[in-house]
């Protein structure tokens, strides 16, 4: 915010679901242009234009019609996943783990996108290494606990040959915007099953690697 207030999205790589006012509801998406969301608060009278939850957005933007806002706005749901990926070299350092996670998230998003709404994968575990986001930056734990993002191991050559014939468990969670008018449990479960099946097929065919 201090040095790149006019390009905060790109600076922080902050791609996650946020809610915002759109006409008579609170809509949601993952990627925002800087002009849409990340100019300093003073340009918006000190009031935030993006919100982490639907409740927050409706409470701030439609306080006079909270229930109506909740009913008109899209449903967002999450589920956890774990997949076994063959031949994946264990990350040696935190930066490599972050790169792995970014590439895997992009591949998962492509395969989970059935054209119904926004999808956003977050990888939180690669083998024995864990990844969390803290104010837009990746912090590693597990087998990489205590490492700085870049360190003496950054740039080391991975043992590609040693990964042949091995499998690595990759875990995380998916955040999905339900399709239009999909608000009831039966519809949401059907969409979840379709996405889960698409990811299962992608894993089986090697589309994630």
C-alpha positions as CSV (number, residue, x, y, z in Angstrom):
1,X,0.0,0.0,0.0
2,X,2.8,2.4,0.8
3,X,4.9,2.0,-2.3
4,X,2.4,0.5,-4.9
5,X,-1.0,1.9,-3.9
6,X,-2.0,2.3,-7.6
7,X,-1.1,-1.3,-8.4
8,X,-1.8,-3.2,-5.2
9,X,-3.4,-6.2,-6.9
10,X,-0.3,-6.9,-9.0
11,X,2.1,-6.1,-6.2
12,X,0.4,-8.5,-3.7
13,X,-0.8,-11.1,-6.1
14,X,-4.0,-10.9,-4.1
15,X,-6.3,-13.1,-6.1
16,X,-9.1,-14.3,-3.8
17,X,-12.8,-14.1,-3.7
18,X,-14.0,-10.6,-2.7
19,X,-17.6,-9.2,-2.6
20,X,-18.5,-5.9,-4.0
21,X,-21.6,-3.9,-4.8
22,X,-23.1,-4.5,-8.3
23,X,-26.4,-2.8,-9.0
24,X,-28.9,-4.2,-6.4
25,X,-26.8,-7.0,-5.1
26,X,-23.3,-8.0,-3.8
27,X,-21.5,-9.9,-6.6
28,X,-18.2,-11.6,-6.3
29,X,-15.1,-12.3,-8.4
30,X,-11.4,-13.2,-8.0
31,X,-9.4,-10.9,-10.2
32,X,-10.0,-7.1,-9.9
33,X,-8.4,-4.4,-12.0
34,X,-6.7,-1.7,-9.9
35,X,-9.1,1.0,-10.8
36,X,-12.0,-1.2,-9.5
37,X,-10.7,-1.9,-6.0
38,X,-7.3,-0.9,-4.9
39,X,-7.0,2.9,-5.0
40,X,-6.4,4.3,-1.6
41,X,-9.3,4.4,0.8
42,X,-9.3,8.2,0.8
43,X,-10.6,8.2,-2.8
44,X,-13.7,6.3,-1.5
45,X,-14.3,8.5,1.5
46,X,-12.5,6.1,3.8
47,X,-15.0,3.3,3.1
48,X,-13.8,-0.1,1.8
49,X,-15.3,-1.2,-1.5
50,X,-14.3,-4.9,-1.2
51,X,-15.5,-7.3,1.5
52,X,-14.4,-10.8,2.6
53,X,-17.9,-12.1,3.1
54,X,-21.4,-11.6,1.6
55,X,-22.7,-10.7,5.0
56,X,-20.2,-7.8,5.3
57,X,-21.0,-6.5,1.9
58,X,-24.8,-6.6,2.3
59,X,-24.5,-5.1,5.8
60,X,-22.4,-2.1,4.5
61,X,-24.0,-1.5,1.1
62,X,-27.6,-2.6,1.7
63,X,-28.1,-2.1,5.4
64,X,-31.7,-1.0,4.6
65,X,-32.5,-4.2,2.7
66,X,-30.1,-6.8,4.2
67,X,-32.3,-9.9,3.6
68,X,-33.1,-8.8,0.1
69,X,-29.4,-8.4,-0.7
70,X,-28.6,-11.8,0.7
71,X,-31.3,-13.4,-1.5
72,X,-30.3,-11.6,-4.7
73,X,-26.6,-12.3,-4.4
74,X,-24.7,-15.4,-5.5
75,X,-23.9,-18.3,-3.2
76,X,-20.2,-19.1,-2.5
77,X,-19.2,-22.5,-1.1
78,X,-15.9,-24.2,-0.3
79,X,-14.6,-27.7,-0.1
80,X,-11.2,-29.3,0.8
81,X,-9.4,-31.6,-1.6
82,X,-6.3,-33.8,-1.7
83,X,-4.8,-35.4,-4.9
84,X,-1.8,-37.6,-5.5
85,X,0.4,-36.3,-8.3
86,X,3.1,-38.6,-9.8
87,X,6.6,-37.5,-10.5
88,X,6.4,-34.2,-8.6
89,X,9.8,-33.2,-7.1
90,X,9.6,-32.2,-3.5
91,X,10.2,-28.4,-3.2
92,X,13.6,-27.6,-1.7
93,X,12.8,-24.1,-0.6
94,X,9.9,-21.8,0.1
95,X,10.0,-19.9,-3.2
96,X,9.9,-23.2,-5.1
97,X,6.9,-24.4,-3.1
98,X,5.2,-21.1,-3.9
99,X,5.8,-21.6,-7.6
100,X,4.5,-25.2,-7.4
101,X,1.4,-24.0,-5.7
102,X,0.7,-21.2,-8.2
103,X,1.1,-23.5,-11.2
104,X,-1.0,-26.2,-9.6
105,X,-3.7,-23.7,-8.7
106,X,-3.9,-22.5,-12.2
107,X,-4.2,-26.1,-13.6
108,X,-6.9,-26.9,-11.0
109,X,-8.9,-23.8,-11.9
110,X,-8.8,-24.6,-15.6
111,X,-10.1,-28.1,-15.0
112,X,-12.7,-27.1,-12.4
113,X,-14.1,-24.2,-14.4
114,X,-17.3,-25.6,-15.9
115,X,-18.6,-22.2,-17.0
116,X,-21.1,-21.9,-14.1
117,X,-19.3,-19.3,-12.0
118,X,-15.9,-18.2,-10.6
119,X,-13.6,-20.9,-9.3
120,X,-10.5,-20.4,-7.1
121,X,-8.1,-23.1,-5.9
122,X,-5.8,-22.5,-2.9
123,X,-3.0,-25.1,-2.5
124,X,-2.0,-25.3,1.2
125,X,0.1,-28.5,1.3
126,X,2.7,-30.0,-1.1
127,X,4.1,-33.2,0.3
128,X,5.4,-32.4,3.8
129,X,5.5,-28.6,3.1
130,X,2.7,-26.3,4.0
131,X,1.8,-22.9,2.5
132,X,-0.2,-20.1,4.0
133,X,-0.8,-16.5,2.9
134,X,0.0,-13.7,5.3
135,X,-0.8,-10.2,4.0
136,X,-0.3,-11.3,0.4
137,X,3.0,-13.2,1.0
138,X,3.6,-16.9,1.2
139,X,4.8,-18.4,4.5
140,X,6.0,-22.0,4.4
141,X,5.8,-24.5,7.2
142,X,6.1,-28.3,7.7
143,X,9.3,-29.5,6.2
144,X,10.1,-25.9,5.2
145,X,9.4,-24.4,8.6
146,X,11.6,-21.5,9.5
147,X,12.8,-20.8,5.9
148,X,12.8,-17.3,4.5
149,X,10.9,-17.0,1.2
150,X,14.3,-16.9,-0.5
151,X,17.4,-18.5,1.1
152,X,20.6,-20.4,0.3
153,X,18.5,-23.3,-1.3
154,X,16.7,-21.0,-3.7
155,X,17.8,-21.8,-7.3
156,X,19.1,-25.3,-6.4
157,X,18.6,-28.0,-9.0
158,X,15.9,-30.4,-7.9
159,X,16.4,-34.2,-8.1
160,X,14.1,-34.9,-11.1
161,X,15.3,-38.4,-11.6
162,X,14.7,-39.2,-7.9
163,X,11.0,-38.3,-8.3
164,X,10.3,-40.8,-11.0
165,X,7.8,-43.4,-9.8
166,X,6.9,-41.4,-6.7
167,X,3.6,-39.7,-5.8
168,X,3.2,-36.5,-3.8
169,X,0.0,-35.5,-2.0
170,X,-1.2,-32.0,-2.8
171,X,-4.0,-30.6,-0.6
172,X,-5.9,-27.4,-0.5
173,X,-9.4,-26.0,-0.8
174,X,-11.7,-24.8,-3.6
175,X,-13.9,-21.7,-3.5
176,X,-16.7,-21.8,-6.0
177,X,-19.4,-19.3,-7.0
178,X,-22.6,-21.2,-7.6
179,X,-24.3,-20.9,-11.0
180,X,-27.1,-18.5,-11.7
181,X,-30.2,-19.1,-9.4
182,X,-28.4,-22.1,-7.8
183,X,-29.1,-21.6,-4.1
184,X,-30.8,-24.8,-2.9
185,X,-28.9,-27.7,-1.4
186,X,-29.8,-30.1,-4.3
187,X,-28.5,-27.7,-6.9
188,X,-25.4,-26.9,-4.9
189,X,-24.6,-30.6,-4.4
190,X,-25.0,-31.3,-8.1
191,X,-22.6,-28.6,-9.0
192,X,-20.1,-29.7,-6.4
193,X,-20.3,-33.3,-7.7
194,X,-19.7,-32.1,-11.3
195,X,-16.6,-30.1,-10.2
196,X,-15.3,-33.0,-8.1
197,X,-15.7,-35.4,-11.0
198,X,-13.9,-33.0,-13.3
199,X,-11.0,-32.8,-10.9
200,X,-10.9,-36.6,-10.5
201,X,-10.7,-37.1,-14.3
202,X,-8.0,-34.4,-14.5
203,X,-5.9,-36.2,-11.9
204,X,-6.4,-39.6,-13.6
205,X,-5.4,-38.3,-17.1
206,X,-2.5,-36.2,-15.9
207,X,-4.0,-32.9,-16.8
208,X,-2.7,-31.3,-13.5
209,X,0.9,-31.9,-14.3
